[in-house]
């Protein structure tokens, strides 16, 4: 429901600070799981018609995140020097693992976790090349992960990246 209210409000030019439909009004923007500032949620406002957002739009955006996660995992596998088939298996194993499939109903979790392979890929490319464009891009993508609205997953993503980075530096 939060995605629908957010998209309809943004399409009407109203920033959704407040939800008037829950408990006679509750803070809306303050809830991190609503993820109003997540870039994909801004795009959803363009799919609103007749003050309504089709559930198919929500489902398609979820499928886009699974697809992006698969592509990022594939290229991460290629960075690990896997062959094409092994990279494909790696991508499918991570993207369609029981964790990702069971949590399909937790939209924000999928939006957050989908960016982890790309962040990890950019961090590895930075350590291999010392080109700062990769670390800047990783920071931008990490902000997508933060704005996706599932702080627990972002925290664990950040811990994983930090531990890996400390290992490489050591």
DSSP file (Angstrom, degrees, kcal/mol; ACC not computed):
  #  RESIDUE AA STRUCTURE BP1 BP2  ACC     N-H-->O    O-->H-N    N-H-->O    O-->H-N    TCO  KAPPA ALPHA  PHI   PSI    X-CA   Y-CA   Z-CA
    1    1 A X     >        0   0    0      0, 0.0     4,-2.6     0, 0.0     5,-0.2   0.000 360.0 360.0 360.0 -32.2    0.0    0.0    0.0
    2    2 A X  H  >  +     0   0    0      1,-0.2     4,-2.6     2,-0.2     5,-0.2   0.891 360.0  51.4 -64.1 -39.1    2.9    2.4    0.7
    3    3 A X  H  > S+     0   0    0      2,-0.2     4,-2.5     1,-0.2    -1,-0.2   0.893 111.1  48.8 -63.8 -39.3    4.2    2.1   -2.9
    4    4 A X  H  > S+     0   0    0      2,-0.2     4,-2.6     1,-0.2     5,-0.3   0.947 113.6  44.6 -65.7 -48.8    0.7    2.9   -4.2
    5    5 A X  H  X S+     0   0    0     -4,-2.6     4,-2.5     1,-0.2     5,-0.2   0.908 114.9  49.7 -63.0 -41.6    0.2    5.9   -2.0
    6    6 A X  H  X S+     0   0    0     -4,-2.6     4,-2.7    -5,-0.2     5,-0.2   0.941 113.0  45.3 -62.2 -48.6    3.7    7.2   -2.7
    7    7 A X  H  X S+     0   0    0     -4,-2.5     4,-2.2     2,-0.2    -2,-0.2   0.908 115.1  46.8 -64.6 -42.5    3.3    6.9   -6.5
    8    8 A X  H  X S+     0   0    0     -4,-2.6     4,-1.3     2,-0.2    -1,-0.2   0.914 114.1  48.1 -67.2 -41.9   -0.1    8.5   -6.6
    9    9 A X  H  <>S+     0   0    0     -4,-2.5     5,-2.7    -5,-0.3     3,-0.4   0.940 113.2  46.9 -63.5 -46.5    1.0   11.3   -4.3
   10   10 A X  H ><5S+     0   0    0     -4,-2.7     3,-1.3     1,-0.2    -1,-0.2   0.869 108.7  55.1 -64.7 -35.6    4.1   12.0   -6.3
   11   11 A X  H 3<5S+     0   0    0     -4,-2.2    -1,-0.2     1,-0.3    -2,-0.2   0.797 107.2  51.2 -67.8 -26.1    2.2   11.9   -9.6
   12   12 A X  T 3<5S-     0   0    0     -4,-1.3    -1,-0.3    -3,-0.4    -2,-0.2   0.402 121.6-108.7 -87.6   2.5   -0.1   14.6   -8.3
   13   13 A X  T < 5S+     0   0    0     -3,-1.3     2,-0.5     1,-0.3    -3,-0.2   0.672  80.0 127.3  80.3  17.6    2.8   16.7   -7.3
   14   14 A X      < -     0   0    0     -5,-2.7     2,-0.5    -6,-0.2    -1,-0.3  -0.933  58.1-135.8-110.3 122.9    2.4   16.2   -3.6
   15   15 A X        -     0   0    0     -2,-0.5     2,-2.1    -3,-0.1     3,-0.3  -0.667  26.1-123.8 -76.8 127.2    5.3   15.0   -1.6
   16   16 A X        +     0   0    0     -2,-0.5    13,-0.2     1,-0.2    -1,-0.1  -0.433  56.7 143.1 -79.9  76.6    4.0   12.2    0.7
   17   17 A X        +     0   0    0     -2,-2.1    11,-2.5    11,-0.2    12,-0.9   0.796  68.4  36.6 -76.1 -28.6    5.0   13.4    4.2
   18   18 A X  E     -A   27   0A   0     -3,-0.3     2,-0.7     9,-0.3     9,-0.2  -0.959  64.0-146.7-135.0 140.5    1.8   12.1    5.8
   19   19 A X  E >   -A   26   0A   0      7,-3.1     7,-1.8    -2,-0.4     3,-0.8  -0.903  14.5-177.7-105.3 104.4   -0.5    9.1    5.4
   20   20 A X  T 3  S+     0   0    0     -2,-0.7     4,-0.2     5,-0.2    -1,-0.1   0.582  74.4  65.8 -78.1  -7.5   -4.1   10.2    6.1
   21   21 A X  T 3  S+     0   0    0      3,-0.1     2,-0.5     5,-0.1    -1,-0.2   0.504  88.4  70.5 -94.8  -5.0   -5.5    6.7    5.6
   22   22 A X  S X  S-     0   0    0     -3,-0.8     3,-1.9     1,-0.2    -3,-0.1  -0.957 117.4 -20.8-121.1 122.5   -3.9    4.9    8.6
   23   23 A X  T 3  S-     0   0    0     -2,-0.5    -1,-0.2     1,-0.3    -2,-0.1   0.851 121.5 -58.1  53.7  41.1   -4.8    5.5   12.2
   24   24 A X  T 3  S-     0   0    0     -4,-0.2    -1,-0.3    -3,-0.1    -3,-0.1   0.726 122.2 -21.5  60.1  23.4   -6.3    8.9   11.4
   25   25 A X    <   -     0   0    0     -3,-1.9     2,-0.3    -6,-0.1    -5,-0.2   0.197  67.0-172.3 116.1 128.2   -3.0    9.9   10.0
   26   26 A X  E     -A   19   0A   0     -7,-1.8    -7,-3.1    -2,-0.0     2,-0.2  -0.970  40.7 -87.0-140.4 155.6    0.6    8.7   10.5
   27   27 A X  E     +A   18   0A   0     -2,-0.3    -9,-0.3    -9,-0.2   -10,-0.1  -0.466  43.8 177.4 -61.9 132.1    4.0   10.0    9.4
   28   28 A X  S >  S+     0   0    0    -11,-2.5     3,-1.2    -2,-0.2     6,-0.2   0.840  73.2  46.2-104.6 -51.9    4.6    8.5    5.9
   29   29 A X  T 3  S+     0   0    0    -12,-0.9     7,-0.2     1,-0.2     8,-0.1   0.795 105.8  63.5 -65.1 -29.0    8.0    9.9    4.7
   30   30 A X  T 3  S+     0   0    0    -13,-0.4     2,-0.7     4,-0.1    -1,-0.2   0.664  81.1  91.2 -72.8 -16.5    9.6    9.1    8.1
   31   31 A X    X>  -     0   0    0     -3,-1.2     3,-1.5     1,-0.2     4,-0.7  -0.711  66.5-156.3 -81.8 115.1    9.0    5.4    7.7
   32   32 A X  T 34 S+     0   0    0     -2,-0.7     3,-0.5     1,-0.3    -1,-0.2   0.784  88.4  63.0 -65.5 -24.7   12.2    4.0    6.1
   33   33 A X  T 34 S+     0   0    0      1,-0.2    -1,-0.3     2,-0.1    75,-0.1   0.623  91.3  65.1 -78.2  -9.6   10.4    1.0    4.6
   34   34 A X  T <4 S-     0   0    0     -3,-1.5    -1,-0.2    -6,-0.2    -2,-0.2   0.846  86.8-161.1 -73.9 -34.3    8.2    3.2    2.5
   35   35 A X    ><  +     0   0    0     -4,-0.7     3,-1.1    -3,-0.5     6,-0.2   0.914  21.9 168.6  57.7  51.4   11.3    4.2    0.6
   36   36 A X  T 3  S+     0   0    0     -5,-0.3    -1,-0.1     1,-0.2    -7,-0.1   0.859  74.4  50.1 -62.3 -35.8    9.9    7.4   -0.9
   37   37 A X  T 3  S+     0   0    0    110,-0.1    -1,-0.2    -8,-0.1     2,-0.2   0.459  78.2 118.6 -87.1  -0.5   13.3    8.6   -2.0
   38   38 A X    X>  -     0   0    0     -3,-1.1     4,-1.3   109,-0.4     3,-1.2  -0.503  69.3-130.7 -66.2 128.9   14.3    5.3   -3.8
   39   39 A X  H 3> S+     0   0    0      1,-0.3     4,-1.5    -2,-0.2     3,-0.2   0.832 104.6  55.2 -55.0 -37.7   14.9    6.2   -7.5
   40   40 A X  H 3> S+     0   0    0      1,-0.2     4,-1.3     2,-0.2    -1,-0.3   0.826 103.8  56.1 -66.5 -28.8   12.7    3.3   -8.8
   41   41 A X  H <> S+     0   0    0     -3,-1.2     4,-0.6     1,-0.2    -1,-0.2   0.834 103.6  53.8 -71.6 -31.0    9.8    4.6   -6.6
   42   42 A X  H >< S+     0   0    0     -4,-1.3     3,-0.9    -3,-0.2     4,-0.3   0.878 105.6  54.0 -66.0 -36.2   10.1    8.0   -8.3
   43   43 A X  H >< S+     0   0    0     -4,-1.5     3,-1.8     1,-0.2     4,-0.2   0.846  96.6  67.2 -65.7 -33.0    9.8    6.2  -11.7
   44   44 A X  H >< S+     0   0    0     -4,-1.3     3,-1.9     1,-0.3    -1,-0.2   0.772  84.6  71.8 -60.4 -25.4    6.6    4.5  -10.6
   45   45 A X  G X< S+     0   0    0     -3,-0.9     3,-0.9    -4,-0.6    -1,-0.3   0.764  89.0  61.7 -64.1 -21.9    4.8    7.9  -10.5
   46   46 A X  G <  S+     0   0    0     -3,-1.8    -1,-0.3    -4,-0.3    -2,-0.2   0.587  98.7  57.0 -78.7  -9.0    4.9    7.9  -14.3
   47   47 A X  G <  S+     0   0    0     -3,-1.9     7,-0.5    -4,-0.2     2,-0.4   0.313  79.3 113.3-102.3   6.4    2.7    4.7  -14.4
   48   48 A X  E <   +B   53   0B   0     -3,-0.9     2,-0.4    -4,-0.2     5,-0.2  -0.649  39.7 173.9 -80.9 131.3   -0.1    6.2  -12.4
   49   49 A X  E >   +B   52   0B   0      3,-2.6     3,-0.9    -2,-0.4    -2,-0.0  -0.998  63.8   1.9-139.1 138.0   -3.4    6.6  -14.3
   50   50 A X  T 3  S-     0   0    0     -2,-0.4    -1,-0.1     1,-0.2     3,-0.1   0.888 128.5 -60.1  55.3  43.5   -6.8    7.6  -12.9
   51   51 A X  T 3  S+     0   0    0      1,-0.2     2,-0.3   -43,-0.1    -1,-0.2   0.786 119.0 101.2  59.5  29.2   -5.4    8.1   -9.4
   52   52 A X  E <   -B   49   0B   0     -3,-0.9    -3,-2.6   -45,-0.1     2,-0.5  -0.996  61.2-145.8-145.2 147.7   -4.3    4.4   -9.4
   53   53 A X  E     -B   48   0B   0     -2,-0.3    -5,-0.1    -5,-0.2     2,-0.1  -0.966  29.6-122.9-113.4 125.1   -1.2    2.4   -9.8
   54   54 A X    >>  -     0   0    0     -7,-0.5     3,-1.1    -2,-0.5     4,-1.1  -0.401  10.7-132.9 -67.0 138.1   -1.6   -1.0  -11.4
   55   55 A X  H 3> S+     0   0    0      1,-0.2     4,-2.4     2,-0.2     5,-0.2   0.774 105.9  67.5 -60.6 -24.3   -0.4   -4.0   -9.4
   56   56 A X  H 3> S+     0   0    0      1,-0.2     4,-2.7     2,-0.2    -1,-0.2   0.838  94.6  55.9 -64.5 -31.7    1.3   -5.2  -12.5
   57   57 A X  H <> S+     0   0    0     -3,-1.1     4,-2.3     2,-0.2    -1,-0.2   0.937 108.1  47.4 -64.1 -45.7    3.6   -2.2  -12.3
   58   58 A X  H  X S+     0   0    0     -4,-1.1     4,-1.8     1,-0.2    -2,-0.2   0.927 113.8  47.7 -59.8 -45.7    4.7   -3.2   -8.8
   59   59 A X  H  X S+     0   0    0     -4,-2.4     4,-2.3     1,-0.2    -2,-0.2   0.891 111.3  50.6 -64.7 -39.6    5.2   -6.8  -10.0
   60   60 A X  H  X S+     0   0    0     -4,-2.7     4,-2.2     1,-0.2    -1,-0.2   0.880 108.3  51.8 -67.5 -37.1    7.2   -5.8  -13.0
   61   61 A X  H  X S+     0   0    0     -4,-2.3     4,-1.8     2,-0.2    -1,-0.2   0.871 109.2  51.3 -65.8 -35.3    9.5   -3.6  -10.9
   62   62 A X  H  X S+     0   0    0     -4,-1.8     4,-1.9     2,-0.2    -2,-0.2   0.921 110.2  48.6 -64.8 -43.7   10.1   -6.5   -8.7
   63   63 A X  H  X S+     0   0    0     -4,-2.3     4,-2.5     1,-0.2    -2,-0.2   0.861 107.2  56.3 -64.1 -35.4   11.0   -8.7  -11.7
   64   64 A X  H  X S+     0   0    0     -4,-2.2     4,-2.9     2,-0.2    -1,-0.2   0.898 106.0  51.1 -62.0 -40.1   13.3   -5.9  -12.9
   65   65 A X  H  X S+     0   0    0     -4,-1.8     4,-2.4     2,-0.2    -2,-0.2   0.898 109.9  48.9 -66.3 -39.5   15.1   -6.1   -9.6
   66   66 A X  H  X S+     0   0    0     -4,-1.9     4,-2.2     2,-0.2    -2,-0.2   0.919 112.7  48.7 -63.3 -41.9   15.5   -9.9   -9.9
   67   67 A X  H  X S+     0   0    0     -4,-2.5     4,-2.5     2,-0.2    -2,-0.2   0.935 111.3  49.1 -63.0 -46.1   16.8   -9.4  -13.5
   68   68 A X  H  X S+     0   0    0     -4,-2.9     4,-2.8     1,-0.2     5,-0.2   0.909 110.0  51.8 -60.0 -42.0   19.3   -6.7  -12.4
   69   69 A X  H  X S+     0   0    0     -4,-2.4     4,-2.3     1,-0.2    -1,-0.2   0.904 109.4  50.2 -61.4 -41.3   20.5   -8.9   -9.6
   70   70 A X  H  X S+     0   0    0     -4,-2.2     4,-2.3     2,-0.2    -2,-0.2   0.924 112.1  46.9 -62.4 -45.0   21.0  -11.8  -12.1
   71   71 A X  H  X S+     0   0    0     -4,-2.5     4,-2.2     2,-0.2     5,-0.2   0.919 112.6  49.2 -64.3 -43.9   23.0   -9.5  -14.4
   72   72 A X  H  X S+     0   0    0     -4,-2.8     4,-1.9     1,-0.2    -1,-0.2   0.901 112.0  48.8 -63.6 -40.5   25.1   -8.1  -11.6
   73   73 A X  H  X S+     0   0    0     -4,-2.3     4,-2.6    -5,-0.2    -1,-0.2   0.888 108.2  54.7 -65.7 -38.9   25.9  -11.6  -10.3
   74   74 A X  H  X S+     0   0    0     -4,-2.3     4,-2.0     1,-0.2    -2,-0.2   0.945 111.4  43.3 -59.9 -48.1   26.8  -12.8  -13.8
   75   75 A X  H  X S+     0   0    0     -4,-2.2     4,-1.8     2,-0.2    -1,-0.2   0.810 110.8  55.7 -71.0 -28.0   29.4  -10.0  -14.2
   76   76 A X  H  X S+     0   0    0     -4,-1.9     4,-1.6     2,-0.2    -1,-0.2   0.911 107.4  50.2 -65.8 -41.7   30.6  -10.6  -10.6
   77   77 A X  H  <>S+     0   0    0     -4,-2.6     5,-2.4     1,-0.2    -2,-0.2   0.896 108.5  51.9 -61.1 -40.6   31.2  -14.2  -11.6
   78   78 A X  H ><5S+     0   0    0     -4,-2.0     3,-1.4     1,-0.2    -1,-0.2   0.872 106.7  53.7 -63.8 -35.6   33.1  -13.0  -14.7
   79   79 A X  H 3<5S+     0   0    0     -4,-1.8    -1,-0.2     1,-0.3    -2,-0.2   0.831 103.6  56.0 -67.1 -31.0   35.3  -10.8  -12.4
   80   80 A X  T 3<5S-     0   0    0     -4,-1.6    -1,-0.3    -5,-0.1    -2,-0.2   0.383 123.0-110.9 -78.3   4.2   36.0  -13.9  -10.4
   81   81 A X  T < 5 +     0   0    0     -3,-1.4    -3,-0.2     1,-0.2     2,-0.2   0.765  64.8 154.7  69.7  28.5   37.3  -15.5  -13.6
   82   82 A X      < -     0   0    0     -5,-2.4    -1,-0.2    -6,-0.1     2,-0.0  -0.512  47.0-111.3 -75.4 154.0   34.5  -18.0  -13.9
   83   83 A X     >  -     0   0    0     -2,-0.2     4,-2.5     1,-0.1     5,-0.2  -0.274  38.8 -93.0 -75.8 176.8   33.6  -19.2  -17.4
   84   84 A X  H  > S+     0   0    0      1,-0.2     4,-2.1     2,-0.2     5,-0.1   0.906 125.2  47.0 -61.5 -44.1   30.3  -18.2  -18.9
   85   85 A X  H  > S+     0   0    0      2,-0.2     4,-2.5     1,-0.2    -1,-0.2   0.923 113.3  48.2 -65.2 -43.5   28.4  -21.2  -17.7
   86   86 A X  H  > S+     0   0    0      1,-0.2     4,-2.6     2,-0.2    -1,-0.2   0.881 111.0  51.4 -65.0 -37.4   29.7  -21.0  -14.2
   87   87 A X  H  X S+     0   0    0     -4,-2.5     4,-2.5     2,-0.2    -1,-0.2   0.891 110.2  49.8 -64.5 -38.8   28.9  -17.3  -14.1
   88   88 A X  H  X S+     0   0    0     -4,-2.1     4,-2.5    -5,-0.2    -2,-0.2   0.918 111.7  47.2 -65.9 -43.9   25.4  -18.1  -15.2
   89   89 A X  H  X S+     0   0    0     -4,-2.5     4,-2.7     2,-0.2    -2,-0.2   0.913 112.1  51.3 -62.8 -42.3   25.0  -20.8  -12.5
   90   90 A X  H  X S+     0   0    0     -4,-2.6     4,-2.2     2,-0.2     5,-0.3   0.918 110.6  48.9 -59.6 -44.5   26.4  -18.4   -9.9
   91   91 A X  H  X S+     0   0    0     -4,-2.5     4,-2.5     1,-0.2     5,-0.3   0.925 114.9  43.4 -63.4 -45.7   23.9  -15.7  -11.0
   92   92 A X  H  X S+     0   0    0     -4,-2.5     4,-2.2     1,-0.2    -1,-0.2   0.874 111.5  55.0 -68.4 -36.3   20.9  -18.1  -10.9
   93   93 A X  H  < S+     0   0    0     -4,-2.7    -2,-0.2    -5,-0.2    -1,-0.2   0.915 116.6  35.6 -64.7 -42.8   22.1  -19.6   -7.6
   94   94 A X  H >< S+     0   0    0     -4,-2.2     3,-1.2    -5,-0.2     6,-0.3   0.954 120.9  44.9 -74.8 -50.1   22.3  -16.2   -5.8
   95   95 A X  H 3< S+     0   0    0     -4,-2.5    -3,-0.2    -5,-0.3    -2,-0.2   0.870 123.2  33.8 -66.1 -38.4   19.3  -14.5   -7.4
   96   96 A X  T 3< S+     0   0    0     -4,-2.2    -1,-0.3    -5,-0.3    -2,-0.1  -0.036  87.8 133.6-110.5  31.4   16.9  -17.4   -7.2
   97   97 A X  S <> S-     0   0    0     -3,-1.2     4,-2.3     1,-0.1     5,-0.2  -0.243  74.7-101.1 -70.9 168.0   18.1  -18.8   -3.9
   98   98 A X  H  > S+     0   0    0      1,-0.2     4,-2.9     2,-0.2     5,-0.3   0.867 122.5  57.6 -61.3 -35.0   15.6  -19.8   -1.2
   99   99 A X  H  > S+     0   0    0      1,-0.2     4,-1.6     2,-0.2    -1,-0.2   0.940 110.8  41.2 -59.7 -47.9   16.4  -16.5    0.6
  100  100 A X  H  4 S+     0   0    0     -6,-0.3    -2,-0.2     2,-0.2    -1,-0.2   0.858 118.4  45.6 -72.1 -34.9   15.5  -14.4   -2.3
  101  101 A X  H >< S+     0   0    0     -4,-2.3     3,-1.4     1,-0.2     4,-0.2   0.909 112.2  49.7 -76.2 -42.0   12.4  -16.4   -3.3
  102  102 A X  H >< S+     0   0    0     -4,-2.9     3,-0.6     1,-0.3    -2,-0.2   0.877 112.9  48.5 -63.2 -36.3   11.0  -16.7    0.2
  103  103 A X  G >< S+     0   0    0     -4,-1.6     3,-1.4    -5,-0.3     7,-0.4   0.200  75.1 110.8 -91.3  17.2   11.4  -12.9    0.7
  104  104 A X  G <  S+     0   0    0     -3,-1.4    -1,-0.2     1,-0.3    -2,-0.1   0.831  75.4  57.6 -58.5 -31.1    9.8  -12.0   -2.6
  105  105 A X  G <  S+     0   0    0     -3,-0.6     2,-1.3    -4,-0.2    -1,-0.3   0.687  90.9  75.4 -74.9 -16.1    6.8  -10.6   -0.5
  106  106 A X    X>  -     0   0    0     -3,-1.4     4,-1.8     1,-0.2     3,-0.7  -0.700  66.8-178.9 -94.8  83.1    9.3   -8.3    1.3
  107  107 A X  H 3> S+     0   0    0     -2,-1.3     4,-2.2     1,-0.3    -1,-0.2   0.856  75.6  52.1 -54.5 -44.3    9.6   -5.9   -1.6
  108  108 A X  H 3> S+     0   0    0      1,-0.2     4,-1.9     2,-0.2    -1,-0.3   0.849 105.6  55.6 -65.9 -33.9   12.1   -3.6    0.1
  109  109 A X  H <> S+     0   0    0     -3,-0.7     4,-2.9     2,-0.2     5,-0.3   0.933 108.9  46.7 -63.7 -45.3   14.4   -6.5    1.0
  110  110 A X  H  X S+     0   0    0     -4,-1.8     4,-2.1    -7,-0.4    -2,-0.2   0.904 110.6  52.9 -64.0 -40.9   14.7   -7.5   -2.6
  111  111 A X  H  < S+     0   0    0     -4,-2.2     4,-0.4    -5,-0.2    -1,-0.2   0.868 114.3  43.1 -62.0 -35.3   15.3   -3.9   -3.7
  112  112 A X  H >< S+     0   0    0     -4,-1.9     3,-1.0    -5,-0.2     4,-0.3   0.936 116.0  44.6 -75.6 -48.3   18.1   -3.7   -1.1
  113  113 A X  H >X S+     0   0    0     -4,-2.9     3,-1.4     1,-0.2     4,-0.5   0.787  99.2  71.5 -70.8 -27.6   19.8   -7.1   -1.7
  114  114 A X  T 3< S+     0   0    0     -4,-2.1     4,-0.4     1,-0.3    -1,-0.2   0.770  96.8  52.3 -60.9 -25.1   19.6   -6.8   -5.5
  115  115 A X  T <> S+     0   0    0     -3,-1.0     4,-2.4    -4,-0.4    -1,-0.3   0.626  85.6  86.7 -86.8 -13.5   22.4   -4.1   -5.4
  116  116 A X  H <> S+     0   0    0     -3,-1.4     4,-2.8    -4,-0.3     5,-0.2   0.905  86.5  50.3 -57.4 -47.0   24.8   -6.2   -3.3
  117  117 A X  H  X S+     0   0    0     -4,-0.5     4,-2.5    -3,-0.2    -1,-0.2   0.892 112.4  47.8 -61.2 -36.5   26.5   -8.0   -6.3
  118  118 A X  H  > S+     0   0    0     -4,-0.4     4,-2.5     2,-0.2    -1,-0.2   0.914 112.3  48.6 -69.4 -41.3   27.1   -4.7   -8.1
  119  119 A X  H  X S+     0   0    0     -4,-2.4     4,-2.3     2,-0.2    -2,-0.2   0.944 113.7  47.2 -60.9 -46.7   28.5   -3.0   -5.0
  120  120 A X  H  X S+     0   0    0     -4,-2.8     4,-2.4     1,-0.2    -2,-0.2   0.903 111.2  51.7 -61.9 -42.1   30.8   -6.0   -4.5
  121  121 A X  H  X S+     0   0    0     -4,-2.5     4,-2.5    -5,-0.2    -1,-0.2   0.919 110.8  47.6 -59.7 -45.3   31.8   -6.0   -8.1
  122  122 A X  H  X S+     0   0    0     -4,-2.5     4,-2.0     2,-0.2    -1,-0.2   0.875 110.8  51.4 -67.1 -36.7   32.7   -2.3   -8.0
  123  123 A X  H  X S+     0   0    0     -4,-2.3     4,-2.3     2,-0.2    -1,-0.2   0.924 111.5  47.6 -64.6 -43.6   34.7   -2.7   -4.8
  124  124 A X  H  X S+     0   0    0     -4,-2.4     4,-2.1     1,-0.2    -2,-0.2   0.919 110.9  51.2 -63.3 -43.2   36.7   -5.6   -6.3
  125  125 A X  H  X S+     0   0    0     -4,-2.5     4,-2.1     1,-0.2     6,-0.4   0.874 109.0  52.3 -62.5 -36.0   37.3   -3.6   -9.5
  126  126 A X  H  X S+     0   0    0     -4,-2.0     4,-3.2     1,-0.2    -2,-0.2   0.945 110.4  46.4 -64.3 -46.8   38.6   -0.7   -7.3
  127  127 A X  H  < S+     0   0    0     -4,-2.3    -2,-0.2     1,-0.2    -1,-0.2   0.830 115.7  47.1 -66.1 -30.7   41.0   -2.9   -5.5
  128  128 A X  H  < S+     0   0    0     -4,-2.1    -1,-0.2    -5,-0.2    -2,-0.2   0.837 129.7  19.7 -78.0 -32.9   42.2   -4.5   -8.7
  129  129 A X  H  < S-     0   0    0     -4,-2.1    -2,-0.2    -5,-0.2    -3,-0.2   0.636  84.7-137.4-113.0 -17.9   42.7   -1.3  -10.7
  130  130 A X     <  +     0   0    0     -4,-3.2     2,-0.6    -5,-0.3    -4,-0.1   0.748  52.0 149.0  59.0  25.3   42.9    1.5   -8.0
  131  131 A X    >>  -     0   0    0     -6,-0.4     3,-1.4    -5,-0.2     4,-0.6  -0.819  42.5-150.3 -89.5 118.6   40.6    3.6  -10.3
  132  132 A X  H 3> S+     0   0    0     -2,-0.6     4,-2.0     1,-0.3     5,-0.2   0.616  86.4  77.3 -70.7 -12.7   38.6    5.8   -8.0
  133  133 A X  H 3> S+     0   0    0      1,-0.2     4,-2.4     2,-0.2    -1,-0.3   0.859  92.7  54.5 -63.8 -32.1   35.6    5.9  -10.4
  134  134 A X  H <> S+     0   0    0     -3,-1.4     4,-2.3     2,-0.2    -1,-0.2   0.899 108.2  46.4 -68.7 -40.2   34.7    2.4   -9.1
  135  135 A X  H  X S+     0   0    0     -4,-0.6     4,-1.9     2,-0.2    -1,-0.2   0.854 112.8  50.3 -72.6 -33.1   34.7    3.4   -5.5
  136  136 A X  H  X S+     0   0    0     -4,-2.0     4,-2.0     2,-0.2    -2,-0.2   0.926 112.0  47.6 -66.9 -44.2   32.6    6.5   -6.3
  137  137 A X  H  X S+     0   0    0     -4,-2.4     4,-2.6     1,-0.2    -2,-0.2   0.892 109.6  53.8 -63.1 -39.0   30.1    4.3   -8.3
  138  138 A X  H  X S+     0   0    0     -4,-2.3     4,-2.4     1,-0.2    -1,-0.2   0.894 107.9  51.0 -62.4 -39.1   30.0    1.8   -5.4
  139  139 A X  H  X S+     0   0    0     -4,-1.9     4,-1.6     2,-0.2    -1,-0.2   0.898 110.3  48.4 -64.3 -40.4   29.1    4.7   -3.0
  140  140 A X  H  X S+     0   0    0     -4,-2.0     4,-1.4     2,-0.2    -2,-0.2   0.927 113.1  47.1 -65.3 -44.4   26.3    5.8   -5.3
  141  141 A X  H  X S+     0   0    0     -4,-2.6     4,-1.9     1,-0.2    -2,-0.2   0.858 107.9  56.7 -67.0 -34.5   25.0    2.3   -5.6
  142  142 A X  H  X S+     0   0    0     -4,-2.4     4,-2.1     1,-0.2    -1,-0.2   0.861 102.4  55.9 -63.6 -33.4   25.2    1.9   -1.8
  143  143 A X  H  X S+     0   0    0     -4,-1.6     4,-2.7     2,-0.2    -1,-0.2   0.873 104.3  53.0 -66.7 -34.1   23.0    4.9   -1.5
  144  144 A X  H  X S+     0   0    0     -4,-1.4     4,-1.1     2,-0.2    -2,-0.2   0.920 108.5  50.7 -60.5 -42.4   20.4    3.1   -3.7
  145  145 A X  H  <>S+     0   0    0     -4,-1.9     5,-0.5     1,-0.2     4,-0.3   0.879 111.8  46.7 -64.4 -38.2   20.6    0.2   -1.3
  146  146 A X  H ><5S+     0   0    0     -4,-2.1     3,-1.3     1,-0.2    -2,-0.2   0.928 112.2  49.6 -68.0 -44.8   20.1    2.5    1.7
  147  147 A X  H 3<5S+     0   0    0     -4,-2.7  -109,-0.4     1,-0.3    -1,-0.2   0.636  89.5  82.5 -71.4 -13.7   17.2    4.3    0.1
  148  148 A X  T 3<5S-     0   0    0     -4,-1.1    -1,-0.3    -3,-0.2    -2,-0.2   0.730 103.1-121.0 -67.4 -20.5   15.5    1.0   -0.8
  149  149 A X  T < 5S+     0   0    0     -3,-1.3     2,-0.4    -4,-0.3   -41,-0.1   0.713  78.9 107.1  97.8  20.6   14.1    1.0    2.7
  150  150 A X     >< -     0   0    0     -5,-0.5     4,-1.9   -42,-0.3     3,-0.5  -0.734  39.1-179.6-128.7  85.9   15.3   -2.2    4.4
  151  151 A X  H  > S+     0   0    0     -2,-0.4     4,-2.5     1,-0.2     5,-0.2   0.785  76.1  59.8 -61.2 -30.4   18.0   -1.0    6.9
  152  152 A X  H  > S+     0   0    0      2,-0.2     4,-2.1     1,-0.2    -1,-0.2   0.942 108.3  43.9 -63.7 -46.0   18.8   -4.5    8.3
  153  153 A X  H  > S+     0   0    0     -3,-0.5     4,-2.7     1,-0.2    -2,-0.2   0.903 113.1  51.1 -66.5 -40.5   19.9   -5.8    4.8
  154  154 A X  H  X S+     0   0    0     -4,-1.9     4,-2.9     2,-0.2    -1,-0.2   0.924 108.3  53.2 -62.5 -40.7   21.8   -2.7    4.1
  155  155 A X  H  X S+     0   0    0     -4,-2.5     4,-2.5     1,-0.2    -2,-0.2   0.932 111.9  44.3 -58.7 -46.3   23.6   -3.0    7.4
  156  156 A X  H  X S+     0   0    0     -4,-2.1     4,-2.5     2,-0.2    -1,-0.2   0.864 112.2  52.7 -69.2 -35.0   24.6   -6.6    6.6
  157  157 A X  H  X S+     0   0    0     -4,-2.7     4,-2.6     2,-0.2    -2,-0.2   0.936 111.4  47.2 -60.2 -45.8   25.6   -5.6    3.1
  158  158 A X  H  X S+     0   0    0     -4,-2.9     4,-2.6     2,-0.2    -2,-0.2   0.904 111.5  50.0 -64.6 -42.2   27.8   -2.9    4.5
  159  159 A X  H  X S+     0   0    0     -4,-2.5     4,-2.8     2,-0.2     5,-0.2   0.932 111.6  49.1 -61.6 -45.6   29.3   -5.3    7.1
  160  160 A X  H  X S+     0   0    0     -4,-2.5     4,-2.4     1,-0.2    -2,-0.2   0.937 113.6  45.3 -59.2 -48.3   30.1   -7.8    4.4
  161  161 A X  H  X S+     0   0    0     -4,-2.6     4,-2.6     1,-0.2    -1,-0.2   0.895 114.1  50.2 -63.4 -40.2   31.7   -5.2    2.2
  162  162 A X  H  X S+     0   0    0     -4,-2.6     4,-2.7     2,-0.2    -2,-0.2   0.930 111.5  46.8 -64.8 -46.3   33.7   -3.8    5.1
  163  163 A X  H  X S+     0   0    0     -4,-2.8     4,-2.2     2,-0.2    -2,-0.2   0.914 114.1  48.2 -63.3 -43.1   35.0   -7.1    6.2
  164  164 A X  H  X S+     0   0    0     -4,-2.4     4,-2.4    -5,-0.2    -1,-0.2   0.926 111.9  49.5 -62.8 -44.0   36.0   -8.0    2.7
  165  165 A X  H  X S+     0   0    0     -4,-2.6     4,-2.6     1,-0.2    -2,-0.2   0.913 110.9  49.2 -63.1 -42.8   37.7   -4.7    2.2
  166  166 A X  H  X S+     0   0    0     -4,-2.7     4,-2.5     1,-0.2    -1,-0.2   0.888 110.0  52.4 -63.4 -37.7   39.6   -5.1    5.5
  167  167 A X  H  < S+     0   0    0     -4,-2.2    -2,-0.2    -5,-0.2    -1,-0.2   0.933 111.7  45.4 -61.6 -45.9   40.7   -8.6    4.4
  168  168 A X  H  < S+     0   0    0     -4,-2.4    -2,-0.2     1,-0.2    -1,-0.2   0.906 113.8  48.8 -65.7 -41.5   42.0   -7.3    1.1
  169  169 A X  H  <        0   0    0     -4,-2.6    -1,-0.2     1,-0.3    -2,-0.2   0.899 360.0 360.0 -65.3 -39.3   43.8   -4.4    2.7
  170  170 A X     <        0   0    0     -4,-2.5    -1,-0.3    -5,-0.2    -2,-0.2   0.510 360.0 360.0 -68.8 360.0   45.4   -6.7    5.3
